[in-house]
Amino acid sequence: MAEFADLPLPENPRLAQNITHFARALRRAGLRVGPGQVVDAIRAVEAAGFSEKRDFFWTLHACFVRKPEERSTFAQVFRLYWRDPQFLEKMMEMLTPMVRGVNEQPDPKAAERRAAEALLDQPEAPPPELDREEGERIEIDATLTFSAEEKLRHTDFEQMTTAELAEARRAIAKLELPVRPIASRRTRVSTRGHIADWRGTMRAAMRTGDITRLELKERRTRWPNLVALCDISGSMSGYSRMLLHFLHMAANQKGAGWAQVHAFTFGTRLTNITRHLRQRDVDAALAATGAEALDWEGGTRIGACLHAFNRDWSRRVLGQGAVVLLITDGLDRDAPELLEREAERLRLSSRKLIWLNPLLRFDGFAPRARGVQALLPNVDSFRAAHSIASLEDLSAALTRAEDQGLRARMLGRMTPGGP
């Protein structure tokens, strides 16, 4: 619930223009606001009046907010845009680099940073190309301008600074997870099909008395589900946060083709976080995820958690040829026999099982741990997940059915005399 300070309203508020600019700020902050909603908001304010700030807030709220998760973002943008001096000062302090000490400010709530960036972030001016006073062109050496971005793509998440992590999150939010549709056994009538429709041909012949042409049909296509199982134990904590940003991107990606995206976390127990990742605001989504997953940075019981998933959730979410992302380092406390049995069942229930392991960042990595040896034969693809570049390469495993990543090489290292 927003708090409303008794602030003097401007003498000439220009309501139509201010509401239009306010709607643009909401759109930059992530709300789906269109011209029709702006027109409705202006008419609603004209009808409701502009005497009380509380009434003004709820009038705009009724016009612009569609989902419960958008309330926090709307409230923060409203407080900042309509001239709350204390809140503006707080946002400026939050966006300005500062040394935190004993007077450390509390962490910003979900959507506060997003609201401040939507209102205070301005596009950078293009570099000048001509010095008007001297009439000479200013030459800019851009030979190595790509190096910083390329270096960030291959930097380990554990080795990134705070600024690099923020830049990495923005880069992850722009990634795409392509998917190919699955051919169904059901068919539909099509003039370009390659399957003879004998029933349709005979129906047409009964109407005309003769077979004049051969009716054709083609197979229908459907989109698979994406199911992610993310390890949040102590050995994975440095990567789990970035990979949850990655899963949030996948859950909110528009036009990606996935039928549904389901996400689970596990450490000592299994937690379904699907509904949290569907929130558009990534800060609110991860905050809700952390509040529900009580085993964060705890122990690891991969076998028991996979058993809970196979028992309670596999029939619900793995139907229709789902693709499964198993995000873990494979360091398990349970018996390897349990892990091997549950991993085999998971593989048989899914269309493709892809294992993302941050330990593959080491060139000399070998599957010596018992948990890794139990999992590796039961996955279809084995890939790294420690940098932006490794997540970008994940598209190869999703679009090519024959892609195995490093699975064959690691299996060779498991056998005596292997490489």
C-alpha positions, 0 to 999 in steps of 0.5 A: 500500500502506498503512502501519500504525503500532503504535497502541494499540487502545481498551479498549472499541472497540465494533467494530460501531458503529465499523465502521458509521461507518467504512462511512458515511465510505467512502460519503461518500468515493465508495465504493459501500458498502451495509448488506450489506457492513457486516454482512459486515465485522462478521462477518468481523472477528469471525471474523478477530479484532482482534489485528493492525492489518494483518489488520484492514485487509485484512479490511475491505479485502476487504469494502468494496473492489470496484475497483482505483481504490477502494484509495487512497480506502479506505487514506486513510479507514482511516488517518484514521478509525482514529486515526493522529495523524500522518496526522490532523495532515496532513489538518488542515493540508491542509484549513486555509487557509495561506500557502505559503512555503519550507516548502511541503508536498507536494501531497496524493495522490489521494483524501487530500483526499476522505478528509479531507472525508468524515470532517471535514466537518460540516453547517453548523448552520441560522441561528438564527431566535429569540433566546431571551433577548430573545424577538425574532426575528432578521431576515436579509436574504437579498435578495442571497444568490443573487448570489455563486452567479450571479456564479460561474456566469458567471465566466470560468475564467481569472479565478477564484480558487483558492477559486472554482475549487474551488467551480466543480469541485463545481458541474461535478460536479453537471451533467447531459448529457441525451441522447435515444435514437436510433430503430433500424431494428430493430423489436419487437412492440408493441400500441401500435406504429404499424407493421404487422407483416405477418409476425406477422399471417400467423402468427397467421392460420395458427393460427386460420384467419382474420385476426382482428386486425392485429399491430403493431410499433415501432422499437427505441431505442438510446443513442449514444456520447459522444466528446470531443476536448480540446485541452491545448495552451498556449493552452488550458491554463487551460480544459483542466483544468476541461473535464477535470473536466467530461468526468470528470463525463460519464464517471461520470454515472449514468443519463445514457443514453450507451452509452459515453463516450470521451475523447481529449486532443491537442496535438502528438499524440493520447492516449486517456484513456478508461480514466483518466476512468472512475475514480470518484476525480476526483483520481486520474483527472486525475493519471493523465491528466496522466501519460500526456498528455506534450504538456500545454501544448505546441504545437498540431497539430489537423489531424494529431491529427484525422487520427490519430483518424480513422485509428485510432479513428473506426471503433471509437468513432463507430459507432451515431451518436456525438455528438462534442465538439471542445474547442479554440480552433482555433489550429492550426500545421498547414496549413488544408487538412489540418484542413479535410479531417479535420474534414469526415471527422469530421463525416461519421462522427458524428451531430453534431459540437459545437465548444466554443471558449473564445474565444467569451467575447469579444463581438467574436470573429471567425473570422479565424484560418485554423484557425477558418475551416477548422473552422467550416463543418464543425461542426453547433454552435458554442458557448462553453466558458469558464464554468459557465453555458456548460457548462450551456447545452450541454444545448441542443445535445445535446437539440435537433438543430437547435441551431447555437449561434453557427455561423450568425453566425460564418459570416456574419462570414467572408463579405465584407460580413457582420455 
